[in-house]
Amino acid sequence: MRRILLIRGGAIGDFLLTLPALKALRDAFPNSHIEILGYPHIAALAERRFYAQAVRSLESVALSKFFLRNSDLTRELTTYFASFDLIISYLHDPDRIFESNLRRCGIENLVCGPGKIVETAGHAARQLAEPVEKLGIDVVDLTEKVFPSHEDRQIAAEFLATLSPPILAIHPGSGSAKKNWPLENWLALFSAESELWKLFSSLVVLSGEAEERVLSRLTNEWKDRNARWARNLSLPHLAAILERCAFVGHDSGISHLAAAAGAQCVLLFGPTNPEIWAPRNRNVRVLRARTGRLIDLSVASVQTAVAAALSQGSQSS
């Protein structure tokens, strides 16, 4: 297996949940060239950072022909796929059209994984390990890990240079409003009277385009606090920042990134099942209201868990 291709689309959390399987593959073939066909801004977390030597984009007109029956496949991509000794695909391909087109390229060693996670089939990382285990490779460790580069850590050090530890990072958003703790609760968690302000020195607020409304409110409320606003950073740089912080967030890809970076995490779960979707890392504490509704998760319970995470983080450092 001199050349191995992993095909993985999906969001940030989906990719990170695949890392335990990819790590087992890398450990089994330490000298192989591993390439990822995926979304470059996400797969950058693995490119030249232990897991893979190269990344190629899924988003191309030529590749779209591989999702059509009996289409004319380009010579360039046919040659590209044929250059690999093993291909593992996680693409959702219920009619096996993509698979049959890959085989037309002369691929013999092709393993297809679950395109979708089944809620009744165990933890997502365990389901995503199945293709690698079909190769006879045991995936024992289901924890997610990322390995920021020296350059990533330099950029993180510059970003955090004026902040004093301990540092708490928060991500008050997610990909779904149903998975978000109410904004008023976030404000209450860090009110002027909150004990948390006495326990840490600095706050980093993470956000993307989806959180602009929330960020605007928090910026106004916390303009006089020792807070740093991290907007739309690259994922490798964000990982390097998170490995130096404690973290509070929802069921989101950024929470998986914080866990994979080694941050002491408090993750707030509502309608989604943490037994399926929460990172399996030991540095993760999951809080979930008995009702399954995030609105019913009290500020006091989150405050207690965050204080414990900060204490654990300071002991670890």
DRENLUM-594691 format. One record per residue (C-alpha): residue in three letters; x, y, z. Coordinates in steps of 0.02 Angstrom, whole numbers, plus 50000, padded with zeros to 5 digits. Layout:
% DRENLUM-594691
AlaXYZ
...
END
This chain:
% DRENLUM-594691
Met500005000050000
Arg501205013249940
Arg499815025649895
Ile498165027149989
Leu496715038849953
Leu495395043450082
Ile493825051550010
Arg492905061350144
Gly491625075150124
Gly490485081550262
Ala490625095350390
Ile492015098650516
Gly491325086850647
Asp491085072850520
Phe492895074250466
Leu493565074450644
Leu492535059250691
Thr493455050150551
Leu495175053950624
Pro495245038750740
Ala495055027450587
Leu496315037750488
Lys497565037150632
Ala497445018150640
Leu497735017850452
Arg499245029450465
Asp499965018950608
Ala499745003150505
Phe500575010850351
Pro501805023650421
Asn502815025050259
Ser501355025850137
His500845041450042
Ile499095045650106
Glu498045058350014
Ile496335065450056
Leu495005069949929
Gly493865081750024
Tyr493545099950067
Pro495265108250078
His494825120550217
Ile494335105750328
Ala495575092650269
Ala496965105350301
Leu496875099050481
Ala497675082950418
Glu498765089150275
Arg500605088250323
Arg500015086750502
Phe500365068150533
Tyr498895060550439
Ala499135064550255
Gln500415071550135
Ala499185080050017
Val497385085749995
Arg496365087349836
Ser494685096149821
Leu493065086549799
Glu492305101549715
Ser492735100049531
Val491725098949371
Ala492715083849312
Leu492365074349473
Ser490495077549457
Lys490455065349311
Phe490885051349433
Phe489145053449508
Leu488265050049342
Arg487925033049265
Asn488885028549108
Ser489705045649099
Asp491285049949004
Leu492635050049137
Thr494095061749111
Arg495775053749076
Glu496625064649208
Leu495495058749350
Thr495475040749288
Thr497375040749293
Tyr497355049349463
Phe496225036449545
Ala497145021949462
Ser498775027949542
Phe498185022449715
Asp498435005049787
Leu496965007649906
Ile495465019449907
Ile494295021650056
Ser492725031450017
Tyr491495038850143
Leu490405047250013
His488535044450025
Asp488265033349873
Pro486645023549899
Asp486515018349716
Arg488385014149709
Ile488605025049555
Phe490205033249619
Glu490875016149671
Ser490545008449500
Asn491395022949412
Leu492925021149524
Arg493015002849478
Arg492965007849294
Cys494645016249329
Gly495374999249370
Ile495295001049560
Glu495404984049642
Asn495654988649826
Leu494124999449859
Val493264999950028
Cys491665010050052
Gly491165016450223
Pro489525022350295
Gly488935037650199
Lys487765041750342
Ile487825038150528
Val486445026750594
Glu485805032450764
Thr485525014650824
Ala487225007750771
Gly488365014550907
His489545029250919
Ala489885038450756
Ala491775035850768
Arg491505017150789
Gln490405016550634
Leu491695026650536
Ala493045014350588
Glu492195000050495
Pro493065002550325
Val494795002250406
Glu494354987150511
Lys493814978050353
Leu495664978850307
Gly496104969250465
Ile496664984950559
Asp495964986550735
Val495345004050780
Val495495003250968
Asp495665021651012
Leu494115031850964
Thr494775048451029
Glu495015062650905
Lys496735070550891
Val497465084550785
Phe499295089050770
Pro499555107650739
Ser501155112250648
His502535123250715
Glu501875137350607
Asp500105134850674
Arg500755136250852
Gln501765151850810
Ile500205160350743
Ala499215154850896
Ala500565161851012
Glu500465178550922
Phe498565178750933
Leu498595174951120
Ala500145185251161
Thr499275198651265
Leu498115186551356
Ser498585179351525
Pro498205161251567
Pro497095152751610
Ile496145156451450
Leu494365150951417
Ala493735149251238
Ile491885148651200
His490885145151043
Pro489085150951072
Gly488475144650903
Ser488285128750802
Gly487565123150636
Ser485795122650707
Ala484815134550818
Lys484055119450907
Lys485775114550969
Asn486165131651042
Trp486035136751224
Pro485035152951237
Leu486085168651217
Glu485405175551381
Asn486155160551470
Trp487855164151396
Leu487725181951457
Ala487195176051630
Leu488635163551635
Phe489875177851617
Ser488935191851704
Ala489915204251809
Glu489365194751965
Ser489885177851897
Glu491215168251992
Leu491975162851827
Trp492745180051800
Lys493765176851957
Leu494375159951897
Phe495125164351729
Ser496075179151661
Ser495555179651479
Leu494125174951363
Val494205170251179
Val492555170551084
Leu492515159850926
Ser491335163750785
Gly490975161550601
Glu489745169450483
Ala488285160150564
Glu488615168450732
Glu488725186650676
Arg487095191650762
Val487605183050923
Leu489355190350911
Ser488685207950890
Arg487715206451053
Leu489165198851148
Thr490375211951082
Asn489255225651147
Glu488975217251317
Trp490815212651345
Lys491695227451267
Asp492525231651433
Arg493065213751471
Asn494735205451435
Ala494035196451284
Arg494785192251115
Trp493665189350963
Ala494195175350846
Arg493275177550681
Asn493405165250536
Leu495135158650575
Ser495825143950477
Leu495495127550565
Pro497335122850591
His497675139750672
Leu496105138350777
Ala496645120950835
Ala498305128150894
Ile497385141550992
Leu496195129151071
Glu497575117851134
Arg498055132051251
Cys496295135051317
Ala494855127551412
Phe493285127051306
Val491385128351317
Gly490265124751167
His488815115251094
Asp488675099650987
Ser489675106950843
Gly491185104050735
Ile492155117250832
Ser491835107550992
His492565092050911
Leu494065102550859
Ala494305108751038
Ala494235090851103
Ala495455084950969
Ala496655099051013
Gly496685093451195
Ala495695107651275
Gln494745103851435
Cys492985104451363
Val491245107051431
Leu490005102651293
Leu488155106951304
Phe487015094351219
Gly485145095951189
Pro484165086551056
Thr485645076350990
Asn486255060651076
Pro488005062551153
Glu488185043551156
Ile488265044850966
Trp488975062050931
Ala490035068051077
Pro491935066251063
Arg492565051051158
Asn494075060651225
Arg494405060151412
Asn494605079051414
Val492745081051375
Arg491315083651499
Val489565082651425
Leu488085091651504
Arg486335087551446
Ala484655092451520
Arg483555077651564
Thr482215084551450
Gly483415085151302
Arg483045103751283
Leu484525115351301
Ile483425128951372
Asp483205117951525
Leu485075116751559
Ser485395128451705
Val486715141951711
Ala487275135651882
Ser487635118051819
Val488655124651673
Gln489595136551785
Thr490075122351902
Ala490675111451758
Val491685125651681
Ala492525129451847
Ala492995111051863
Ala493685110851684
Leu494725126351718
Ser495415118251876
Gln495815102251781
Gly496645112051642
Ser497765121551763
Gln498285105151846
Ser498705097451676
Ser499775112251625
END
